[in-house]
Amino acid sequence: MIRLVTGARLNGLEAEANAAREQARQASAAATEEFGSHVRELFAATARAEHAETATRELGVLLSAAVTELADAQKELLLNGITVRRLREELAGARESGRELTLLMHHGQPHTIYPSRKDAFADTATHGVPETVRWMPCDERPAAAFTWRLEAFIREGSASGFRPALRPVPEPVGGAA
């Protein structure tokens, strides 16, 4: 089949083709602009997500450190409470009349006070005194003559203090009793 095309028809088809090209060009430009807008939004959302992840990790580290500090503080508070309770019991016991305390002296200088002789004996082993040592009452030599010396004291109810647990026996003066 042969078709005859006139110049006017050819000009009309050419104008339609140009209009269609222009419309396609405009649609392509609009699609490219819309695609660019979506890409920019995607990059912005990705950046916000990465920033949020970083902030979350940093907060996790800070929270972990805070939880550790809190646990340490609670542990210290518990230990302090136990110490305060023990000291209150010791203070109440020290005020009892007839209560005995033991003083450990090192070369005549006070070293440590113990609530009982048993505690004093147990602790002297930590200072290098063998457990097999038999503690004897000290003679009249001065306290500085002994490397380690234990002295017992008893709380006096009538006085506001302690007295030695072992009072020296008074010697008769001039042989008289």
Long-range contacts (C-beta under 8 A, 24 or more apart in sequence): 90-115, 94-155, 95-155, 96-155, 97-155, 97-156, 97-157, 98-154, 98-155, 98-157, 99-154, 99-155, 100-152, 100-153, 100-154, 100-155, 100-165, 101-152, 101-153, 101-155, 101-162, 102-150, 102-151, 102-152, 102-153, 103-150, 103-151, 103-152, 103-153, 104-148, 104-149, 104-150, 105-143, 105-146, 105-148, 105-149, 105-150, 105-151, 106-147, 106-148, 107-144, 107-146, 107-147, 108-142, 108-143, 108-144, 108-145, 108-146, 108-149, 117-150, 117-152, 120-150, 121-150, 124-148, 124-150, 137-166, 140-168
